[in-house]
Amino acid sequence: MFRLGLLVCFYDDLELLDATVAQVLLHQMIKCSHLRGFQAGVQKLKAELLDIATENQTLNETLGSLSDAVVGLTYSQLESLSPEAVHGAISTLSQVSGWAKSQVIILSAKYLAHEKVLSFYNVSQMGALLAGVSTQAFCSMNCKDLSQVLRSAVSQYLSDLSPAQQQGILSKMVEAGDTASGIVEIQGALFKEVSLFDLRRQPGFNSTVLKDKELGRSQALFLYELLLKTTRRPEELLSAGQLVKGVTCSHIDAMSTDFFLAHFQDFQNNFALLSPYQVNCLAWKYWEVSRLSMPPFLLAALPARYLASVPASQCVPFLISLGKSWLDSLVLDSHKKTSVLRKVQQCLDNSIADEYTVDIMGNLLCHLPAAIIDRGISPRAWATALHGLRDCPDLNPKQKAAVRLKLLGQYGLPQHWTAETTKDLGPFLVLFSGDELSSIATKFPEILLQAASKMARTLPPKEFLWAVFGSVRNSSDKIPSSDPMPGCHGVAAPSSDDIFKLAEANACWALEDLRCMEEDTFIRTVELLGAVQGFSRPQLMTLKEKAIQVWDMPSYWREHHIASLGRIALALNESELEQLNLSSIDTVAFLTQQTEWSPRQAESILQGFLDDSGYNIQDLKSFHLVGLGATLCAINITEIPLIKISEFRVVVARIGTLLCSTHVLAEFKRKAEVVFGDPTEWTSPVLQELGTIAAGLTKAELRMLDKDLMPYFQPSAIKCLPDEIFKELSAEQIASLGPENAAAVTHAQRRRLSPLQLQSLQQALDGAKTHSWQDAPASAGPTRTSSSRSPAGAPLSWDLWLGCPLLVLMAKFLW
């Protein structure tokens, strides 16, 4: 067995195995998680070995020797465990990955059954089970113990906690006597949840302390400005990672030429952290101080006409530079993107001759027009280009059609493909029709399943899902149940193995298939089914009825039942939601992870929590507000003033992510004024912290905002501004929105704008200079061409300027 290595993952001679050997095999199979595309078979083998390993022994006796196969235990098996057995096996259980939410809840409760108050020792042993600790339990911990948890190895699991649990920990840390040191202890992504209000009260921050913390943009804006006033070495701020998010255009403008050029690399190293507005500011600064050495990709952040300043001799650096960034995040306006791609095509001369050209293009491959994919890529370059195209996250329909035609021309129809060809073309199988995929599904079902498993983060086309579904159904043992439910005679209901293999293709099950599912299958797969994005409303309703059949009425459901439902919970009507026991904010937090609740459902959840917990609105803590999530949008606006300011002010950023009605946002805005003062006093960090709450501003308040604050609205807030209020912005304010916020303007908002406002909006989309300068004259570019004539609207040649001092004098005089 030890010599088998990864071959142990395919061991199938199970007939003569005894429990001891099965346990050893299970331990050896830990390494099978490294295999891609074979996990369905691995899970099935582990389940069979698990049954053998527990023969003639109780689960309490064998729990610690089952390795990571314990994740295959159902919630009823886990509920049968004694707390002592869980305690004894905690070293194994805490290191296992792949636990379902319901399993974590049950095992954590078992482990902590004898603990009245959590200690550092208890929590430090929990590892992957940490997310099962209730928010209330974290809040009951001693601050010293909690501080030790944040510094210990178990802190790596804090990212698994719900926002409510994270806020519970933060609120406890801020309660600590030495508040400053309490906040400083917070590391990594959890620090991002610290409120702007708490940061503003804390002294003692420096770039070294902040280096290992993840910052929100409002935090970075505040801290960069704060530290810039006190540091003697401002360059340390730029090299402090996340702090770069807080650099504003005025900061960039104030940098000396030498300082800017010497430290531009810090910006480039953290390019993924920069907003499109910051990139636009950097581009203008570089254009001002050293346009001849300007990184070519920055030209894409300037108005489109500046692209004409790239001479043919600079095309290769331009393509390399632009290909290292994702164009979709650099250029948000579709018209401007078209101009950038037109320049790319000009540099390529509408063709790709060899592998070298493919390499220098990088991510630009994903934006090649369909015509170039179809006719412009030489045979010599095609293999390399195809390898690059497989990593493109979102090809448009024309590009997909062009790639498909090229593949058909090269490999012929799919029914003639070999297994090797099918495997090589796995990422492109989604481009083919159901008829074309049917032969693949018949000949190579495992390869099709492997391709589908690698698309877990995206929603494949329906035709592809049907092909996957057909391949699984055709290859599975379709044996009708010997004791079917009424109306299910002759129906081959889904098996656990089918559901595990299908993933998103589970959306193809007929309603009668789901209705006839066996109870044990539902129990084993409910979390997988709850994660399927493509289920229709009738399918979700059928699965909800199955849950009622298996677990009884919703009034009997416990927290782990509700946690396991996922999207299935969306099918619960108001009456059923009222039956749930929602006394725990953690239970509510599982429901509010879903974002598709109707207003009446959201109201039922909110009221259910208040009724079951016994809390009034004025009793709600900060972690309650966070856990309630989008159901807060269902609150009666007369009750919003009852929320304690001390609790509201520390979760403003979380509430600012909600897409509530205008009336609710307006009331939250009034509450924000108590925390941050009159809107005329708001700064860029405050506006960024408020998020959608800023959409509650009145017409008069919006008009009074300084134009320099406009880029610091969040895009979600721009979308939430009512059309009749958005149109009250001045042309100057709209021009100052910045590329990201301008791209967030809705069609309905755009229709209400005047021609002058629309012109300003286009300036913002195009990256025109509004921050502390006017747009630079178009006759100040570095074009190096042999002709003194420039393309229409393009900057004149830099060589021309150097050769004609009189033109320089004339320009200065006119300026």
N, C-alpha and C positions, 0 to 999 in steps of 0.2 A: 504493500500500500504506500509506503513512504517513497518508493522508487517511481511511482506512477506520475508524480508531478501534477501538471494540469490535466492529464488524462483521467485523473480521479473524477473530474467533473462529468465524464461520460460513462462511468461505471454502471453496468446494468444487470449484473449477475447477483440478484438480491435474494434468491430463493433460500440459500443455505446460510445466510448471515444470522448471527446471534446479536443480542442487544449490545454487547461490549464492542464487537467489531463495527457495528453500525455507528456507535458513538465515536470511535476512532475515525471512521470515514467522514463523519460530519465535521470533525475538527479539521481534517485535511481539506475539506471543501471550502474553507474560509477563503482560500486563494481564488475560487471560481468567480468572485465578484470582478476580477480583472478581465474576464472574457466579455467581448462585446457581441451582442446579437444572439446569445445562447441562453439568456437568463430564464426564459420560460421552461426550458428543459432542465436547467439546474434547480429551479424552484420545485418542479415536479419530483425530481430525484430526492431532494432534501425532505420533502413531505413524506415520501415513502420510507426513507431511512428514519425519519422522526417517529413514525408509527412502530418500526421495528425496535428502535432504541428505547422506547417506553413500554415495551411488552413485559408483562408480569412484574412491573414496578410502578410505583406511583410517580406522578409528575413531580411531587415534592422531593422525592429521592433523586431523580435524574436531572433536575433543572440545571444544575451547574455544569453538567457534562454534555450538554446538547449543542454547544458552540453557537454560531450565529443562526442556526436553524430554529432557534426559539422564536424568531419573528414569524414563523409559520403557525404558532399557536393561536387558536381563536380566543376571543375575549372571554368566552365561557370557560375555557381551559385555564386562562390566566386568573379568572375570578375564583377558581377552585384552589388556587395556591394558598399556602399558609404564609403569614408575614415572616415567620422564621425561615422558610425556604427561600423567600426573596432576599432576606438579609444575608443568608449563607451564600447565595449565588450572585450577589451584587457586583462583584469584581468582573464577572462575565457579562452580566446584563448591561452594565454601564458602558461597556466598550463596543457593544453591537450596534451597527448602523442599520437603517432601514425600518425602524420601528414605525408603526402607524400611530396616529394621534391617540386613538382609543386605548391602544396597548400601553402607551406611555402613562396615560392617566391612571389606569388600573395598577400598573406595577409601582408607580410612585406612591400611590395611596397605600399599597401593601407595605412598602418599605418604611413609610413614615407613620405607620399605624400606631406605633408605641410612643411616638414623639409628640409631646404637647407643644414644645417650642423648638423650632429648627436651630441647630448649631452649625458652626462652620464644618465640623467633622462630618456630620450627616450629609450635608449638601455636597461636600467635596468628593464623596464617594459615588455620587449619582451619575456623573458623566452624561451620557446621551439621554438619561431619564429626567434631566433637570427641568425640561419644559412641562413636566407633570406636576410640579409644585404650584400650588394655587397662589394667586396674587396676594390674597389675604395672609398666607403663610409667610411670603417674603416680607410683607409689611410688619409682621410680628417678630421678625428676627432682631437680635441685638445688632446695633450699628457696627460694633467692632467686628462681629462675626461676618456681617455682610460685606464689610470692607475687605476682609481676608478673602472672601469668595471672589471679589472682583480682581484680586491680585493672583489668584491661584490658577491652576491648570484647567479647572472646570469652567473658567470664564470663557473659554472658546465656544461653549454651548449657549452663551447668552443670546446669540443671534437667532437661536431657535425659539426664543420666547415670544409670546404675543406682545403687541404694543402695550396692552394693559399691564402685563407682568413687568415689562421694562419700566413703565411709568411708576409702578409700585415700588420697584427698587430705587429709582431716582428720588421719589418723594421721601423715602426713608433716609437716603444718604443726605439729602438737603436738610432734613430734620436734625442731623447730627449737630452736636454743639459747635464744632469747628467747621462751619459750612464750607469755607473755602477749600480746606483739605479734603472734605467729603467729595466735592465736585472734581477736584484734581485726581482723585483715585480712579475716577471713571475712565475706562480705556476704550479704544476701538470704536465700533459702530454705535455703541450705547451712548457715547458722549454726544452724538448728533441729536439725541432726544433732550438734552439740557436746554431749558428755555432761555430766550434772550433776556427775560426779566432777571433770572438767577445769575446769568453771566455778568450783567451790568452791575450787580452788587458785589462781585468778587474781585479783589485785588490779587496781585501775585502771579498772573499768567505771564509766561515767556515762551519764546519759540521752541525751546527745548522740551518744555512740558507738553506742548501741543503736538509734537512731532508724530506721536503714535496714536493720535485721536482722529476720528473721522468727523469732519465739520459740515454742518449745513451751511448754505450760502449766507443766511442772515447772521449766523455765528461768525463766519469768516469775515464778513464786511465789518462787523463790530470789532472783532479782535485785531484785525490788521490795522485799522485806524487807531485803536488804543495803543498797540505796541509800537506803531510808527512814531508816536509822540515821545516814547520813553527810551527806545533803543538807540544805541550809538552805531550799530551795524545793521542798517536796513536790508543789506543783502542777505542776512540770515533769515529774514522773514520770507523772502522769495524761495529759499531752499528748504523751507519748513513744510513742504508737501502741501497739505490741504489749505494752508493759509492763502495760497495763491488765488483761491476762489474769491477772496475779499479785496483784491486789487481793483480799484475803480479807474475810470478813464482820467479823472483828475490826477490820480496818483501817477498814472503812466505819463501824462502830459508834463507833470512836474519833474520827472526824471531827467537828469542831464544826459546829453548824447553819449558820453563815455560810459556812464553807469548803465544806461539802457542797453547799449551794444554789448557791454561786458557781461550782463546778466540775462540777456534774452534767452540763453540756453535753459535757464530755470523755467521760463514760461513754456519752452518747447518740450522740456522733460515732463511737464505736467499738463500737456495740451488737452488731455481727456477731461481734465477738471474745469477747463475754462468754458465760459458761456459764449455763444456766438457774438454777443455784444463786446465782451472782452477781446475776442479775436479781432473784431472790427477795429477796436481802439488801438490794438497793437499794430495792426496793418497800417493805420494812418500815421502812427508815430514813426514807424520804420520808413514809411514813404517820405516823411518830413526830414528825417535826420540822415538817412543813408540808403536812398532808393536803389543805388547801384549794387549794394550787397544784400538787398532784401530777399529773404527766402521766397522763392516764387509762389509757393502755395498761398501766401498771404494776399497775393493779388486777387484771389477768388473772394476775399472778404471785402474788397473795395468795389465801387460801382463797376458795372460790367464793361464800360468803355475802357477801363484801365488795363484790361486784358490785352488790348492792342499794343501795349508797351512791351510785350514779350516778343523779342526778335527771334527769328528762326534759329539763331545760334544758341539761344537759351531754352529751346524746347525740351531738351533732355532733362536738364535740372528742374524745369517746370513740371514735367510729367512725374519724375521721381518724387519730388516734394509733395505734389498734390496726391499722388498714389499712396503715400504713407498715411494720409488722413481719410476719414470717411466723409465723402462729399455731402451726404445727406445731413450731417450735423454741422458742416461748415457753411453750406449754402442752403437756406430754407425756402427761398422764393423759386418757384418753378421756372419763371421767365429768365431769371438770372442764371439758374442752373443750365438752362438751354444755351445761354451765351458761353458759359464756361466749357460745356461739352463741345460747342462749335469750335472753340479755340483748341481743345484737345484733338478734335478731328483734323483741324488744320495742321497741327504739329505732326500728326500721324500720316498726313496726306491720304486720309481715309483708308488706310490699309495697315496691316500688321505683318511685317515680312518674316520675322524670326523670333526665336525664343528670347533673345535679348530684349526685344521691344516689349514682349509680354512681361518680362521681369520688371522693367522700369515702370510699367503702368501700375503695378500693385493693385490697390482697391478700385482704380478707375476701370478695370475690366468689367466690373459690375454695372457700369453705366454706358458700355458700348452700345451704340444704336444697332437695331436689328439688322440694318443693311450691311454694316461692317461685319457683324457675326456671320451673316449669310454668305457674303461675297468678298469681304475684305481681309480675312485671316488666311494666310497661306497654309498649305498642307504641312509645311515645315514647322509652323508655329502652333498648329491646331491642338496637338496633344498637350502642350504646356498651357495653352489658353483654357482648354477644357478642365484641366486640373484646377486652375484658378477660379473658373466659373462655378465650380461645385460649392465653394465657400460663400457665394453671394447670398445675402439674406433675403432679398426680395426683388427678383427679376420681374419686369413688367410683362404683360401678355405677349407683346410683339417680340421681345427678346426670347421668351420661352419658346415661342413658335419657331424662331430662327434656329435655336439650339436643337430643337427636336428634328427639324428638317436636315440639319447637318449630321445628326446622329443616324437618321434613317439612310442618308446618302452614304455614310461610311460603313455602317454595320448591317444595313438591310432591316427588314421587318422583325419585330421582337420574337415572332415564332421560330425564327432561324438562329437566334442567339444561343451561344454556349453558356454554360454555367459561369465560366470565367468572365465572359463579356458582361453578363447580367450583373455579376458582383461588382465589376469595375464601374458600371454605369448606375449603380445603386441610387446615388443622390438625384439622378435625372429621371428616375422611373415615374415621378409625379407629373412629368410633362406629357405622358402618353395617355391615350384614351382608354376607357374600360375594355373595349374590344381588343386593343393592342396588348393590354396587360393580362388578359384572360389566359393567354398561353403561358406567360411567365408564372401566373398563379398556379397553373396546373403542373408545369414542369419543375419549377424551382420555388415552391412555397416558402422554404426556410430562408432563401435569399431575399424574397419579398418582405418577409417578417423582419429580417435584420435591417433592411432599408427603412422600414416603418419605425422600428425602435429608435433609430438615430434621428428621427424627426419629432421627437417627443416635445420639443419646445415650440413647434410651429403646428398650425392646423392644416394638414394636407388637403388637397382637393377631394371632393366627394367621390369622384370616379376612382381615385387611388384607394380611398378607404373601402369602397365596395369590392375592389380587387383583393385587398388584404382580407376582408371579411369572407369572401368566397373561398380563398385559399385555405383559411382556417377551418371553415365549415366542411369543405370537401375532404380535408385530411383528418378531421377528428372522428372519434367513434360515436356516431349519432345513434345512440341506443336509447329509445324512449324509456322513461321511468316505469318500473314494474308496478308501482303504486301511484299513478298520476293523480293530480288534483282534478276536481270536477272541471270538465271542459278542456282538459289538457291531454286527452287520449291521443296517442300518435304524434305528439309534438316533441321534437328533440330539443329540450330546453338547454340553455347555456350551461356549460360546465365551468368550474373554477379555472381549469387549464385554458379553455377558450378565452375567457375574459382577461386572463393575465396576458395572453399573447396579443390580443386585439388592441389593447390600449385605446386610442381615440377612435378606432374602427368599431368599438362597441356601440357607437351611435347608429349603426346599421341594423341592430336587432329589431325585429318586429315586435309590436306590443304584446302579442300572444306569447312570444318567446320569453319576454321579460316576466310576464304574468305567471308563466308556468315554471319559472326558475325554482329549484329546490331550496328549501330554507337554509340548509347547510352551505350551499353555494353562495347565497346572499350574504350570510354571516361572514364568510371568508373573503368576499370580494367587495363589500359595500363601499369601502374607501376608494377602491379603484374606480368603481362606477360613479361615485360622487365627484370624482375629478374630471370626468369626461365633459369637455366643453360643448360638444356637438349635439347633446341630447335635446330633443324637442320638448315642448311643454307636456304633450300627452305621454311621452316616455318617462319624464320626471314624475308625473302623476301616478303612472303604473308602478314605478319603483317606490314611491311613497306608500302606496297601498300594500306593497310587499313588506315594507318596514313595519306597518301596522299589523300585518298578518303574523310576522315573526316576533315582534317585540310587544304586541298588544297596543292599546291606545296611547297617544302621546303623553298622557298624564303619568304613565308608568316609566317613561324613558328617563334614563340617567345621563349624566354629563358625557360619558364615553359614547353613548348611543348618538347623541346630538352631534358630538365632535366628528363622528365617522361619516355623517350624511353628506357633507360637502354641498354640492349644488342640488341634491335631492331635496334638501330642506326648503328650497324655493317653492316647492309644490304645496307646502303646508298653507292652508287657508287661515284666516284670522281666528276662527274658532279653535282650530288645532294649535295654533301658536299660543293662544291663551291657556291651553291645557298644560303646556310645558312648564317644568320647574325651572324658572329663570332667576332663582335667588342668588346664584353666583355670577359675578361679572365675567368669570372665565367661560362659563357656558354661553353667555351673551356674545362674548368676543368670538367664539367659534361661528355663531350665526352671522355676525357682522363682517366676517371675512368675505362673504358673498356681497356683491354690489348691485344685484338685480331685483332687490325688494321693491314692491309697489309701496306707495305712501301709506296705504292702510295696513299692509303687513308690517312696515317699519313702526307705525304707531302702536300696533299690537305688541311688538317686541319691547319697545320702550316702556309701555304701560305695564307689561308683564313683569319686567325687571323691578319697577317701582313697587308694584303690588306684592310680589313674592319676597323681595328683600326687606320691605318695610321702610325703605328710604323715601324721603321727600326730595324735591329738586334741590332745596337748600342744604340737604345733607350730603350731596354727591361729592366724592373726593375726585382728585385729578385723574386717578386711574379708572374710576367709573366713567368719567367723561370720555376718556380715550377708548375704553372697551365698548362703549355704546356706539362708537363709529357713526356711520351714516344714519342710524336711527335717530340721532340728535336732530336731524333735519325735520323730523316729525314733531318736534316739541312745539307746544303752544307758545307763541311769541310773548304772551303776557307772563310766562314763567321764566324766560331767559334772564330778566333782572334778578331773579331769586338765586341764580347760581353764584356761589361765593367767589368774590374777586380773587381771593388767595388761592383758590383751586383753578380758576379759569386762566389766570395769567401765566401759569406754568405749562399749559397745554394749548396755547394760542396757535402754535404752528400745526399741531395735529388737527384742530378744528378748522384751520385754514386750508386743509386738503379736501374738505367736504364740499360737494356741489349742491348746496341747499338753495331754496327759493330766495328771491330777492328780499322778501320781507324778513325772513329769518336772518339772512346775512346782514341786513341793515340793523337788526337788533343786536347781533353779535358785534357789529362795528361800534355801536354806542357803548357796549361794554368794554371794547378795546380802548376807547377814549379815556376811560377811568384808569387804565394801566399805562397808556403811552401818551396821554394828553390830547390836545386838539389836533385834528389832521394837519393843520398848518405847521405843527411842530414835528411832524413825523420825519424820520430820516430814512435813508435807504435800507439799513438793517431792519427797521420796524416794518416798512412796507413789504419787504421780502418775507418777514416772519408771519405777517398777517395772511398771506396767501389769498384765498377767495373771500375772506372777510373784508378785504379792501374793496370788493365789488359792491359793498353796502354803502359806499360814499354817495352823498347827494350830488345833484348837478353843481350846486354852488361850491361844495367842498372840492369836487373834482377840478373845477376850473381854477381854483386857487392853488393847486399843487404846482410846485416849481417844475419846469420842463425837465430839469436834470434828474428828477426822481422817476420819470416815466419808464426808464429801462428796468427799474427795480420792482415794478409790478410782476407778479408771477403770471405766466401765460394763461394759467387756469383762471386767474382773476379777470384778465382781459375778456376771456370768453363769457364769463358770468355777468359782465356789465350789461345792463339792459340797453337795447338799441337806442332808446330815446335819451339815455344818459350819456352813452358813449359819443353820440354826435355833438355833445356840448364841448368836447375837447377842442382846443384851438388847433389851428394848422401847425403851429410851432410845437405844441405838446405831442401831436401825432407824429411829426417828423422825428421826435426824440425818443420814440418807443423802443428803438433798437430792432434788429432783424428778427429776434425770437418772438417778441411781443407783437410785432407787426404781422408775423406769419400766423399768430393766434386769432387775429381779427376774423370774425365770422362773416359769412355772406350777408346775413341779415343786418349786421352792423355796417358793413360796407355800403349797402344800398341806401342808408340814411345819410351818407356823407356828401358834402358839396364837392364840386370839381377841385377846389383848392385843397380841401382835406384829403381827397383821393390822391392828389399829386404828392402831398406830404407823406401819405402812407407808402406810396411807391418809393419815395426817397429812403424811408426807414427800411423797407424790404431790400433795397439795393445796397444799403450800407453807406449812404451818403454821410458826409461828416457834419454832425450837428453839435457834438460835444466840445464846447469851448472854442471851436474854430468854425469857419464857414467851409463849405466844400472847396477843395483846392481847385484852381483853374485847370482846365483840361489840357492846357498847353505847358504842363510841367512834368513831362514823363521822360523815362530813360530809354526810349526806343533807339535802337542802333540799326539804322537802315541806310542804304546807299542813296536813297532818294530823299530830297528835302521836303517832299510832299508826304503828308501823313494820311492814313485812312480817315474817312469822314468821321468826325467826332473823337478821333483818337489823339492822345498826347503827341506833341511834336517831338522830333528826334532830339535826344540829349546831345548827340554829336553836333547837331545844328546849333543848339544853344552855345556850346563851347566855341564854335567857330564864328559866332555873330554877337559880339559884345553889345552892338547897337540894339539888338532885339531885347537883351536883358535890361538895358537902360530904359527902353520904351515900355517894357512890361512893368518895371518899377514905377515909372512915371504914371502909367495908367492905373496901377493899383493904388 
